[in-house]
Amino acid sequence: MLGEYPIKGRGAAEIAASVERAVGAGELQPGQSLPPMRELAVRLGVNPNTVAAAYRTLRERGVIETAGRRGSRVRSKPATTAREELGVEIPAGGRDLATGNPDPALLPALAPALAEAAEEGDRRPVRYGDDPVDADLLRIARADLDADGVPAGPLAVTSGSLDAIERVLTAHLRPGDAVAVEDPGWGSVLDLVPALGLRTLPVGVDDDGPRADDLRRALESGARALIVTDRAQNPTGASVSATRARALRTVLRDHPGTLLVEDDHGHGIVDLPLHPLAGDTHHWALVRSVSKAYGPDLRVAVLAGDPVTVDRVRGRQSLGPGWVSLLLQRAVVRLWREGAVDRAAVARSYGSRRDALLEALADRGVVGRGRSGMNVWIPVPDETAVVARLLQSGWAVAPGARFRLSSPPAVRITVSLLTEQDIDPLADAVAAAVRPSPARVYR
């Protein structure tokens, strides 16, 4: 069952560490079964409760999973193995349409805003015990949220969207709880949830967002939380429509104990309206990162939520990093005040590239999706073959396995670096890549 690898240890922590080391070293493979607890207890000469505690720790860390009567096994995608490793090696001269970065030409210069914020910091140094949220940032962010119909509530600032999502989940959930997630969805979230010892329940996504019937099934199956991307969904470009939002809110009203987490990372790069879901559950959070519009290294996100959720996030944050740099917060305020990003122009730029590619693909009989944001999602019969063929043509795209749980194969193309001259050659390459290979006849 375990080949030549012996699990060692006398205490639960030692046994768990032994298994985790083996998984990290590749000596225990994804999907490989672990011994029944009583069998391992006999082998190690310990109480079965000790092995049970070790297995529980490993489940909470996302290293193993329990498959009913089949026992425990190494997760097919351990928390220590990021989906980003399912990438492609871009050959010399190849075009990178896989990594999901914004167009540098659409990002503002940060130096003036950072310099002005630093000068203010020299005049008014930040001290321990100061308010962790800049007052001007709070005022501007709250006005934007009010304009978009986000319920009133306190704000916190986190180091990006993923930091916010993790803090909200850990504020309310415990290892073993189930979380409804979009499928396909953001690979980092699909990694984060099991890494926290939580279980994922997939919810299908179409152009208008998560499907209401899928969400209802997930909640009836025990999901305690829902993570949803409001606009520019990664990888499909979905955007929650007004009709879909009403349907989703109807489902949530029937499950008011659900923790709702909304990621509006498309704020600033899309021109579709926000249709927030918050307001029908006891606990909720909506996060807006500035990374896509102002640059990935500007690690600032605004988190709105109900008072209990925000208080828990800020309280736990105070025991760790304390706060997100006020220098960065003040720089963001200056970028907002100066209109450093023309949001409408950015949305038009990404939209024109996305629409041009989708139209060119349609002309060649290839169906793609991409209602908002900077990505196009293309269903394919064989991800590996399509990715390999496109690499041979000089185009690096992201395999859909990064983003899928049980949804069908696809590839993601990020359009942010495409030029008008790229559209037809890329569409030709994609059309050729998705065609079935000609049958070989052996004589």
ROVEXFI-136882 format. One record per residue (C-alpha): residue number from 1; z, y, x; residue in three letters. Coordinates in pm, whole numbers, plus 50000, padded with zeros to 5 digits. Each point is the difference from the previous one (the first is absolute). Layout:
% ROVEXFI-136882
resi:NUM z:Z y:Y x:X resn:ALA
...
This chain:
% ROVEXFI-136882
resi:1 z:50000 y:50000 x:50000 resn:MET
resi:2 z:50088 y:50239 x:50279 resn:LEU
resi:3 z:49815 y:49830 x:50284 resn:GLY
resi:4 z:50185 y:50027 x:50327 resn:GLU
resi:5 z:50175 y:50328 x:49918 resn:TYR
resi:6 z:50376 y:49944 x:49956 resn:PRO
resi:7 z:50194 y:50243 x:49782 resn:ILE
resi:8 z:50324 y:50083 x:50177 resn:LYS
resi:9 z:50331 y:50165 x:49924 resn:GLY
resi:10 z:50346 y:49938 x:49862 resn:ARG
resi:11 z:50043 y:50311 x:49789 resn:GLY
resi:12 z:49776 y:50143 x:49728 resn:ALA
resi:13 z:49900 y:50297 x:50216 resn:ALA
resi:14 z:49907 y:49774 x:50292 resn:GLU
resi:15 z:49794 y:49766 x:49782 resn:ILE
resi:16 z:49816 y:50292 x:49835 resn:ALA
resi:17 z:49932 y:50160 x:50339 resn:ALA
resi:18 z:49866 y:49669 x:50133 resn:SER
resi:19 z:49750 y:49971 x:49715 resn:VAL
resi:20 z:49900 y:50365 x:50025 resn:GLU
resi:21 z:49937 y:49971 x:50375 resn:ARG
resi:22 z:49780 y:49699 x:49941 resn:ALA
resi:23 z:49798 y:50182 x:49734 resn:VAL
resi:24 z:49954 y:50301 x:50228 resn:GLY
resi:25 z:49890 y:49773 x:50288 resn:ALA
resi:26 z:49754 y:49811 x:49782 resn:GLY
resi:27 z:50190 y:49671 x:50036 resn:GLU
resi:28 z:50055 y:49996 x:49626 resn:LEU
resi:29 z:49678 y:50075 x:49814 resn:GLN
resi:30 z:49955 y:50183 x:49667 resn:PRO
resi:31 z:50026 y:49750 x:49718 resn:GLY
resi:32 z:50189 y:49745 x:50210 resn:GLN
resi:33 z:50285 y:49827 x:49817 resn:SER
resi:34 z:50360 y:50014 x:50114 resn:LEU
resi:35 z:50235 y:49704 x:49970 resn:PRO
resi:36 z:50208 y:49963 x:49684 resn:PRO
resi:37 z:50332 y:50173 x:50047 resn:MET
resi:38 z:50206 y:49680 x:49994 resn:ARG
resi:39 z:49769 y:49828 x:50248 resn:GLU
resi:40 z:50020 y:50291 x:50243 resn:LEU
resi:41 z:50377 y:50020 x:49955 resn:ALA
resi:42 z:50032 y:49633 x:50103 resn:VAL
resi:43 z:49769 y:50053 x:50297 resn:ARG
resi:44 z:50201 y:50301 x:50123 resn:LEU
resi:45 z:50338 y:49859 x:49907 resn:GLY
resi:46 z:50095 y:50295 x:49779 resn:VAL
resi:47 z:50099 y:50055 x:49638 resn:ASN
resi:48 z:49704 y:50023 x:49756 resn:PRO
resi:49 z:50136 y:50337 x:49887 resn:ASN
resi:50 z:49937 y:50131 x:50353 resn:THR
resi:51 z:49634 y:49902 x:49981 resn:VAL
resi:52 z:49978 y:50143 x:49649 resn:ALA
resi:53 z:50131 y:50333 x:50129 resn:ALA
resi:54 z:49746 y:49994 x:50286 resn:ALA
resi:55 z:49713 y:49931 x:49762 resn:TYR
resi:56 z:50122 y:50278 x:49768 resn:ARG
resi:57 z:49996 y:50245 x:50293 resn:THR
resi:58 z:49647 y:49893 x:50092 resn:LEU
resi:59 z:49883 y:50047 x:49641 resn:ARG
resi:60 z:50155 y:50347 x:49986 resn:GLU
resi:61 z:49817 y:50095 x:50319 resn:ARG
resi:62 z:49671 y:49876 x:49859 resn:GLY
resi:63 z:49963 y:49726 x:50261 resn:VAL
resi:64 z:50006 y:49699 x:49765 resn:ILE
resi:65 z:49951 y:49938 x:49631 resn:GLU
resi:66 z:50132 y:49735 x:49763 resn:THR
resi:67 z:49731 y:49812 x:49810 resn:ALA
resi:68 z:50202 y:49817 x:49736 resn:GLY
resi:69 z:50020 y:49628 x:50052 resn:ARG
resi:70 z:49779 y:50027 x:50306 resn:ARG
resi:71 z:50288 y:50161 x:50184 resn:GLY
resi:72 z:49988 y:50286 x:50248 resn:SER
resi:73 z:49709 y:50092 x:50222 resn:ARG
resi:74 z:49890 y:50274 x:50234 resn:VAL
resi:75 z:49837 y:50280 x:49802 resn:ARG
resi:76 z:49624 y:49991 x:50016 resn:SER
resi:77 z:50026 y:50365 x:50097 resn:LYS
resi:78 z:50335 y:50053 x:50175 resn:PRO
resi:79 z:50152 y:50348 x:49991 resn:ALA
resi:80 z:49968 y:50012 x:50378 resn:THR
resi:81 z:49621 y:49970 x:49973 resn:THR
resi:82 z:49841 y:50320 x:49876 resn:ALA
resi:83 z:49686 y:49993 x:49789 resn:ARG
resi:84 z:49854 y:50254 x:50240 resn:GLU
resi:85 z:49955 y:49709 x:50241 resn:GLU
resi:86 z:49730 y:49876 x:49763 resn:LEU
resi:87 z:49775 y:50267 x:50147 resn:GLY
resi:88 z:49682 y:49983 x:50202 resn:VAL
resi:89 z:49930 y:50080 x:50360 resn:GLU
resi:90 z:49749 y:50283 x:50003 resn:ILE
resi:91 z:49728 y:49944 x:50260 resn:PRO
resi:92 z:49886 y:50274 x:50234 resn:ALA
resi:93 z:49778 y:50237 x:49808 resn:GLY
resi:94 z:50116 y:49865 x:49664 resn:GLY
resi:95 z:50096 y:50226 x:49712 resn:ARG
resi:96 z:50359 y:49978 x:49878 resn:ASP
resi:97 z:50008 y:49993 x:49620 resn:LEU
resi:98 z:50303 y:49772 x:49993 resn:ALA
resi:99 z:50313 y:50188 x:50100 resn:THR
resi:100 z:50028 y:50237 x:49704 resn:GLY
resi:101 z:50041 y:50327 x:50189 resn:ASN
resi:102 z:49911 y:50340 x:49847 resn:PRO
resi:103 z:49716 y:50208 x:50137 resn:ASP
resi:104 z:50140 y:50206 x:50291 resn:PRO
resi:105 z:49759 y:50279 x:49910 resn:ALA
resi:106 z:50182 y:50045 x:49668 resn:LEU
resi:107 z:50348 y:50018 x:50152 resn:LEU
resi:108 z:50158 y:50339 x:50077 resn:PRO
resi:109 z:50108 y:50119 x:50343 resn:ALA
resi:110 z:50373 y:49933 x:50030 resn:LEU
resi:111 z:50081 y:50208 x:50307 resn:ALA
resi:112 z:50040 y:50341 x:49830 resn:PRO
resi:113 z:50222 y:49863 x:49723 resn:ALA
resi:114 z:50213 y:49801 x:50243 resn:LEU
resi:115 z:50034 y:50297 x:50233 resn:ALA
resi:116 z:50109 y:50230 x:49718 resn:GLU
resi:117 z:50247 y:49740 x:49874 resn:ALA
resi:118 z:50139 y:49959 x:50353 resn:ALA
resi:119 z:50046 y:50376 x:50034 resn:GLU
resi:120 z:50192 y:50003 x:49672 resn:GLU
resi:121 z:50209 y:49711 x:50131 resn:GLY
resi:122 z:50085 y:50204 x:50309 resn:ASP
resi:123 z:50116 y:50288 x:49782 resn:ARG
resi:124 z:50179 y:49775 x:49751 resn:ARG
resi:125 z:50093 y:49672 x:50169 resn:PRO
resi:126 z:50053 y:49691 x:49785 resn:VAL
resi:127 z:50359 y:49876 x:50008 resn:ARG
resi:128 z:50171 y:49681 x:49894 resn:TYR
resi:129 z:50103 y:50037 x:49640 resn:GLY
resi:130 z:49710 y:50227 x:49901 resn:ASP
resi:131 z:49804 y:49917 x:49686 resn:ASP
resi:132 z:49756 y:49721 x:50097 resn:PRO
resi:133 z:49723 y:50146 x:49785 resn:VAL
resi:134 z:49843 y:50337 x:50081 resn:ASP
resi:135 z:50051 y:50230 x:49702 resn:ALA
resi:136 z:49642 y:50132 x:50004 resn:ASP
resi:137 z:49854 y:49650 x:50022 resn:LEU
resi:138 z:50216 y:49895 x:49706 resn:LEU
resi:139 z:49890 y:50299 x:49792 resn:ARG
resi:140 z:49626 y:49953 x:50067 resn:ILE
resi:141 z:50008 y:49623 x:49957 resn:ALA
resi:142 z:50199 y:50023 x:49676 resn:ARG
resi:143 z:49753 y:50254 x:49858 resn:ALA
resi:144 z:49709 y:49764 x:50077 resn:ASP
resi:145 z:50182 y:49707 x:49844 resn:LEU
resi:146 z:50083 y:50203 x:49689 resn:ASP
resi:147 z:49634 y:50098 x:49966 resn:ALA
resi:148 z:49900 y:49632 x:50012 resn:ASP
resi:149 z:50248 y:49894 x:49733 resn:GLY
resi:150 z:50246 y:49818 x:50227 resn:VAL
resi:151 z:50345 y:49995 x:49833 resn:PRO
resi:152 z:50265 y:50236 x:50130 resn:ALA
resi:153 z:50232 y:49861 x:50261 resn:GLY
resi:154 z:50134 y:50049 x:50352 resn:PRO
resi:155 z:49786 y:49966 x:50314 resn:LEU
resi:156 z:50037 y:49832 x:50337 resn:ALA
resi:157 z:49778 y:50003 x:50307 resn:VAL
resi:158 z:49908 y:49680 x:50184 resn:THR
resi:159 z:49791 y:49903 x:50302 resn:SER
resi:160 z:49690 y:49907 x:49803 resn:GLY
resi:161 z:49928 y:49797 x:49688 resn:SER
resi:162 z:50098 y:49660 x:50135 resn:LEU
resi:163 z:50338 y:50133 x:50114 resn:ASP
resi:164 z:50060 y:50134 x:49650 resn:ALA
resi:165 z:49895 y:49678 x:49830 resn:ILE
resi:166 z:50226 y:49792 x:50223 resn:GLU
resi:167 z:50298 y:50228 x:49939 resn:ARG
resi:168 z:49953 y:49994 x:49623 resn:VAL
resi:169 z:49964 y:49622 x:49986 resn:LEU
resi:170 z:50308 y:49938 x:50211 resn:THR
resi:171 z:50197 y:50254 x:49793 resn:ALA
resi:172 z:49965 y:49784 x:49689 resn:HIS
resi:173 z:49887 y:49645 x:50082 resn:LEU
resi:174 z:50154 y:49702 x:50172 resn:ARG
resi:175 z:49836 y:49716 x:50195 resn:PRO
resi:176 z:49833 y:49756 x:49765 resn:GLY
resi:177 z:49906 y:50263 x:49740 resn:ASP
resi:178 z:49635 y:50011 x:49894 resn:ALA
resi:179 z:49775 y:50305 x:50029 resn:VAL
resi:180 z:49675 y:50050 x:49809 resn:ALA
resi:181 z:49733 y:50119 x:50244 resn:VAL
resi:182 z:49636 y:50089 x:49969 resn:GLU
resi:183 z:49753 y:49725 x:50093 resn:ASP
resi:184 z:49800 y:50102 x:50190 resn:PRO
resi:185 z:50238 y:50258 x:50139 resn:GLY
resi:186 z:50120 y:50183 x:50309 resn:TRP
resi:187 z:50051 y:49740 x:50271 resn:GLY
resi:188 z:50308 y:50173 x:50140 resn:SER
resi:189 z:50176 y:49970 x:49664 resn:VAL
resi:190 z:49898 y:49636 x:49971 resn:LEU
resi:191 z:50164 y:49946 x:50341 resn:ASP
resi:192 z:50304 y:50218 x:49929 resn:LEU
resi:193 z:50112 y:49830 x:49681 resn:VAL
resi:194 z:50050 y:49651 x:50152 resn:PRO
resi:195 z:50141 y:50156 x:50316 resn:ALA
resi:196 z:50283 y:50133 x:49781 resn:LEU
resi:197 z:50062 y:49651 x:49864 resn:GLY
resi:198 z:49833 y:50085 x:49668 resn:LEU
resi:199 z:49735 y:49803 x:49813 resn:ARG
resi:200 z:49655 y:50134 x:49903 resn:THR
resi:201 z:49849 y:49950 x:49656 resn:LEU
resi:202 z:49633 y:50108 x:49993 resn:PRO
resi:203 z:49863 y:50242 x:49744 resn:VAL
resi:204 z:49622 y:50023 x:49974 resn:GLY
resi:205 z:49830 y:50337 x:50054 resn:VAL
resi:206 z:49679 y:50144 x:49861 resn:ASP
resi:207 z:49853 y:50350 x:50035 resn:ASP
resi:208 z:50261 y:50143 x:49759 resn:ASP
resi:209 z:50301 y:49856 x:50185 resn:GLY
resi:210 z:50230 y:49701 x:49942 resn:PRO
resi:211 z:49914 y:49790 x:49696 resn:ARG
resi:212 z:50260 y:50037 x:49727 resn:ALA
resi:213 z:49990 y:49632 x:49895 resn:ASP
resi:214 z:50052 y:49890 x:50360 resn:ASP
resi:215 z:50294 y:50238 x:50032 resn:LEU
resi:216 z:50156 y:49866 x:49682 resn:ARG
resi:217 z:49970 y:49642 x:50128 resn:ARG
resi:218 z:50156 y:50097 x:50334 resn:ALA
resi:219 z:50295 y:50174 x:49832 resn:LEU
resi:220 z:50050 y:49712 x:49758 resn:GLU
resi:221 z:49998 y:49769 x:50304 resn:SER
resi:222 z:50296 y:50189 x:50143 resn:GLY
resi:223 z:49861 y:50286 x:50208 resn:ALA
resi:224 z:50271 y:50262 x:50041 resn:ARG
resi:225 z:49774 y:50268 x:50150 resn:ALA
resi:226 z:49643 y:50125 x:49990 resn:LEU
resi:227 z:49815 y:50175 x:50282 resn:ILE
resi:228 z:49688 y:50180 x:49884 resn:VAL
resi:229 z:49751 y:50234 x:50171 resn:THR
resi:230 z:49912 y:50286 x:49768 resn:ASP
resi:231 z:49678 y:50117 x:50169 resn:ARG
resi:232 z:49772 y:49903 x:50289 resn:ALA
resi:233 z:50138 y:49647 x:49989 resn:GLN
resi:234 z:49967 y:49815 x:50328 resn:ASN
resi:235 z:49774 y:49799 x:50021 resn:PRO
resi:236 z:49809 y:50033 x:49670 resn:THR
resi:237 z:49998 y:50376 x:49937 resn:GLY
resi:238 z:50150 y:49946 x:49653 resn:ALA
resi:239 z:50160 y:50293 x:49821 resn:SER
resi:240 z:50234 y:49962 x:49704 resn:VAL
resi:241 z:49820 y:50145 x:49698 resn:SER
resi:242 z:50168 y:50168 x:49705 resn:ALA
resi:243 z:49926 y:49702 x:49774 resn:THR
resi:244 z:50132 y:49750 x:50253 resn:ARG
resi:245 z:50309 y:50210 x:50064 resn:ALA
resi:246 z:50084 y:49988 x:49628 resn:ARG
resi:247 z:49961 y:49622 x:49997 resn:ALA
resi:248 z:50215 y:49956 x:50311 resn:LEU
resi:249 z:50271 y:50230 x:49864 resn:ARG
resi:250 z:50006 y:49791 x:49680 resn:THR
resi:251 z:50071 y:49690 x:50209 resn:VAL
resi:252 z:50265 y:50181 x:50204 resn:LEU
resi:253 z:50175 y:50124 x:49686 resn:ARG
resi:254 z:50055 y:49636 x:49907 resn:ASP
resi:255 z:50159 y:49943 x:50343 resn:HIS
resi:256 z:50208 y:50315 x:50065 resn:PRO
resi:257 z:50198 y:49831 x:50276 resn:GLY
resi:258 z:49690 y:49983 x:50221 resn:THR
resi:259 z:50013 y:50203 x:50322 resn:LEU
resi:260 z:49675 y:50199 x:50005 resn:LEU
resi:261 z:49860 y:50114 x:50336 resn:VAL
resi:262 z:49687 y:50217 x:49990 resn:GLU
resi:263 z:49801 y:50078 x:50316 resn:ASP
resi:264 z:49786 y:50312 x:49957 resn:ASP
resi:265 z:49863 y:49993 x:50354 resn:HIS
resi:266 z:49668 y:50133 x:49869 resn:GLY
resi:267 z:50158 y:50338 x:49930 resn:HIS
resi:268 z:49793 y:50253 x:50192 resn:GLY
resi:269 z:49686 y:49787 x:50045 resn:ILE
resi:270 z:49897 y:49919 x:49642 resn:VAL
resi:271 z:49885 y:50211 x:49709 resn:ASP
resi:272 z:50104 y:49764 x:49721 resn:LEU
resi:273 z:50311 y:50101 x:49801 resn:PRO
resi:274 z:50332 y:49826 x:50044 resn:LEU
resi:275 z:50127 y:49796 x:49706 resn:HIS
resi:276 z:50358 y:49917 x:50099 resn:PRO
resi:277 z:50182 y:49702 x:49848 resn:LEU
resi:278 z:50352 y:50126 x:50069 resn:ALA
resi:279 z:50229 y:50069 x:49707 resn:GLY
resi:280 z:50021 y:49670 x:49812 resn:ASP
resi:281 z:50228 y:49809 x:50238 resn:THR
resi:282 z:50356 y:50071 x:50109 resn:HIS
resi:283 z:49912 y:50020 x:50369 resn:HIS
resi:284 z:49680 y:50134 x:50149 resn:TRP
resi:285 z:49854 y:50165 x:50308 resn:ALA
resi:286 z:49672 y:50172 x:50080 resn:LEU
resi:287 z:49903 y:50065 x:50361 resn:VAL
resi:288 z:49739 y:50233 x:50145 resn:ARG
resi:289 z:49910 y:49979 x:50367 resn:SER
resi:290 z:49812 y:50272 x:50187 resn:VAL
resi:291 z:49846 y:49753 x:50246 resn:SER
resi:292 z:49656 y:49955 x:49842 resn:LYS
resi:293 z:49936 y:50371 x:49948 resn:ALA
resi:294 z:50176 y:50149 x:50305 resn:TYR
resi:295 z:49998 y:49720 x:50259 resn:GLY
resi:296 z:50157 y:49654 x:50046 resn:PRO
resi:297 z:50243 y:50123 x:50266 resn:ASP
resi:298 z:50159 y:50254 x:49766 resn:LEU
resi:299 z:50265 y:49759 x:49872 resn:ARG
resi:300 z:50121 y:50190 x:49694 resn:VAL
resi:301 z:50011 y:49882 x:49641 resn:ALA
resi:302 z:50169 y:50152 x:49696 resn:VAL
resi:303 z:50189 y:49758 x:49776 resn:LEU
resi:304 z:50084 y:50092 x:49641 resn:ALA
resi:305 z:50213 y:49776 x:49783 resn:GLY
resi:306 z:50288 y:49959 x:49763 resn:ASP
resi:307 z:50337 y:50132 x:50127 resn:PRO
resi:308 z:50147 y:49657 x:50078 resn:VAL
resi:309 z:49697 y:49885 x:50200 resn:THR
resi:310 z:49965 y:50319 x:50202 resn:VAL
resi:311 z:50374 y:50015 x:50065 resn:ASP
resi:312 z:49998 y:49643 x:50133 resn:ARG
resi:313 z:49698 y:50069 x:50220 resn:VAL
resi:314 z:50149 y:50316 x:50146 resn:ARG
resi:315 z:50338 y:49838 x:50047 resn:GLY
resi:316 z:49858 y:49705 x:50192 resn:ARG
resi:317 z:49768 y:50231 x:50193 resn:GLN
resi:318 z:50300 y:50202 x:50115 resn:SER
resi:319 z:50144 y:49687 x:50163 resn:LEU
resi:320 z:49680 y:49934 x:50193 resn:GLY
resi:321 z:49756 y:50267 x:50118 resn:PRO
resi:322 z:50194 y:50266 x:49811 resn:GLY
resi:323 z:49696 y:50197 x:49892 resn:TRP
resi:324 z:49631 y:50053 x:50063 resn:VAL
resi:325 z:49953 y:50271 x:50261 resn:SER
resi:326 z:50033 y:50344 x:49844 resn:LEU
resi:327 z:49747 y:50113 x:50259 resn:LEU
resi:328 z:49738 y:49775 x:49839 resn:LEU
resi:329 z:50105 y:50102 x:49651 resn:GLN
resi:330 z:49962 y:50369 x:50085 resn:ARG
resi:331 z:49660 y:49932 x:50157 resn:ALA
resi:332 z:49887 y:49834 x:49677 resn:VAL
resi:333 z:50122 y:50300 x:49801 resn:VAL
resi:334 z:49786 y:50229 x:50214 resn:ARG
resi:335 z:49696 y:49776 x:49959 resn:LEU
resi:336 z:50050 y:50006 x:49624 resn:TRP
resi:337 z:50052 y:50375 x:49982 resn:ARG
resi:338 z:49695 y:50075 x:50212 resn:GLU
resi:339 z:49776 y:49765 x:49805 resn:GLY
resi:340 z:49916 y:49821 x:50324 resn:ALA
resi:341 z:49831 y:49724 x:49802 resn:VAL
resi:342 z:49745 y:50077 x:49732 resn:ASP
resi:343 z:50095 y:49709 x:49776 resn:ARG
resi:344 z:49698 y:50034 x:49773 resn:ALA
resi:345 z:49762 y:50005 x:50297 resn:ALA
resi:346 z:50165 y:49694 x:50156 resn:VAL
resi:347 z:49976 y:49810 x:49671 resn:ALA
resi:348 z:49632 y:50096 x:49967 resn:ARG
resi:349 z:49928 y:49891 x:50356 resn:SER
resi:350 z:50154 y:49655 x:49961 resn:TYR
resi:351 z:49858 y:49968 x:49649 resn:GLY
resi:352 z:49643 y:50078 x:50107 resn:SER
resi:353 z:50010 y:49739 x:50279 resn:ARG
resi:354 z:50160 y:49741 x:49774 resn:ARG
resi:355 z:49756 y:50059 x:49714 resn:ASP
resi:356 z:49698 y:49999 x:50231 resn:ALA
resi:357 z:50099 y:49664 x:50146 resn:LEU
resi:358 z:50071 y:49848 x:49659 resn:LEU
resi:359 z:49664 y:50122 x:49869 resn:GLU
resi:360 z:49815 y:49866 x:50304 resn:ALA
resi:361 z:50173 y:49665 x:49964 resn:LEU
resi:362 z:49916 y:49984 x:49629 resn:ALA
resi:363 z:49634 y:50067 x:50083 resn:ASP
resi:364 z:50014 y:49686 x:50215 resn:ARG
resi:365 z:50172 y:49789 x:49737 resn:GLY
resi:366 z:50347 y:50019 x:50152 resn:VAL
resi:367 z:50296 y:50090 x:49778 resn:VAL
resi:368 z:50273 y:50215 x:50149 resn:GLY
resi:369 z:50310 y:50180 x:49873 resn:ARG
resi:370 z:50142 y:50338 x:50096 resn:GLY
resi:371 z:50105 y:50252 x:49738 resn:ARG
resi:372 z:50206 y:50224 x:50228 resn:SER
resi:373 z:50114 y:50043 x:50359 resn:GLY
resi:374 z:49830 y:49887 x:50319 resn:MET
resi:375 z:49944 y:49627 x:49948 resn:ASN
resi:376 z:49737 y:49778 x:49840 resn:VAL
resi:377 z:50089 y:49644 x:49897 resn:TRP
resi:378 z:49719 y:49745 x:49995 resn:ILE
resi:379 z:50049 y:49651 x:49854 resn:PRO
resi:380 z:49834 y:49740 x:50223 resn:VAL
resi:381 z:49963 y:49620 x:49993 resn:PRO
resi:382 z:50132 y:49948 x:50355 resn:ASP
resi:383 z:50205 y:50268 x:50177 resn:GLU
resi:384 z:49980 y:49842 x:50344 resn:THR
resi:385 z:49624 y:49966 x:49992 resn:ALA
resi:386 z:49942 y:50352 x:49867 resn:VAL
resi:387 z:50234 y:50161 x:50254 resn:VAL
resi:388 z:49835 y:49806 x:50283 resn:ALA
resi:389 z:49647 y:50089 x:49891 resn:ARG
resi:390 z:50086 y:50368 x:49967 resn:LEU
resi:391 z:50158 y:49995 x:50346 resn:LEU
resi:392 z:49676 y:49861 x:50136 resn:GLN
resi:393 z:49825 y:50297 x:49838 resn:SER
resi:394 z:50246 y:50242 x:50163 resn:GLY
resi:395 z:50224 y:50069 x:49697 resn:TRP
resi:396 z:50370 y:49909 x:50001 resn:ALA
resi:397 z:50150 y:49963 x:49650 resn:VAL
resi:398 z:50339 y:49875 x:49885 resn:ALA
resi:399 z:50030 y:49645 x:49870 resn:PRO
resi:400 z:50143 y:49990 x:49651 resn:GLY
resi:401 z:50264 y:49748 x:50104 resn:ALA
resi:402 z:50204 y:50297 x:50126 resn:ARG
resi:403 z:50041 y:50117 x:49645 resn:PHE
resi:404 z:49991 y:49693 x:49777 resn:ARG
resi:405 z:50250 y:49756 x:49856 resn:LEU
resi:406 z:49799 y:49798 x:49749 resn:SER
resi:407 z:49708 y:50230 x:49919 resn:SER
resi:408 z:49644 y:49897 x:50103 resn:PRO
resi:409 z:49850 y:50062 x:50347 resn:PRO
resi:410 z:49867 y:50347 x:50085 resn:ALA
resi:411 z:49962 y:50244 x:50288 resn:VAL
resi:412 z:50119 y:50360 x:50025 resn:ARG
resi:413 z:49783 y:50275 x:50146 resn:ILE
resi:414 z:50159 y:50335 x:50087 resn:THR
resi:415 z:49744 y:50275 x:49945 resn:VAL
resi:416 z:50182 y:50285 x:50175 resn:SER
resi:417 z:49790 y:49982 x:50318 resn:LEU
resi:418 z:49663 y:49942 x:49835 resn:LEU
resi:419 z:49719 y:50253 x:50028 resn:THR
resi:420 z:49710 y:50041 x:49761 resn:GLU
resi:421 z:49778 y:49823 x:50252 resn:GLN
resi:422 z:50233 y:49698 x:50004 resn:ASP
resi:423 z:49978 y:49916 x:49631 resn:ILE
resi:424 z:49669 y:49813 x:49980 resn:ASP
resi:425 z:50039 y:49802 x:50326 resn:PRO
resi:426 z:50352 y:49897 x:49897 resn:LEU
resi:427 z:49889 y:49904 x:49648 resn:ALA
resi:428 z:49716 y:49793 x:50148 resn:ASP
resi:429 z:50244 y:49823 x:50233 resn:ALA
resi:430 z:50245 y:49927 x:49717 resn:VAL
resi:431 z:49726 y:49869 x:49772 resn:ALA
resi:432 z:49877 y:49769 x:50276 resn:ALA
resi:433 z:50356 y:49886 x:50080 resn:ALA
resi:434 z:50092 y:49900 x:49645 resn:VAL
resi:435 z:49685 y:49794 x:49940 resn:ARG
resi:436 z:50055 y:49624 x:50025 resn:PRO
resi:437 z:49880 y:49851 x:50326 resn:SER
resi:438 z:49663 y:49828 x:49960 resn:PRO
resi:439 z:50034 y:49627 x:49951 resn:ALA
resi:440 z:49912 y:49795 x:50303 resn:ARG
resi:441 z:49768 y:49707 x:49963 resn:VAL
resi:442 z:50034 y:49724 x:50257 resn:TYR
resi:443 z:49701 y:49768 x:50054 resn:ARG
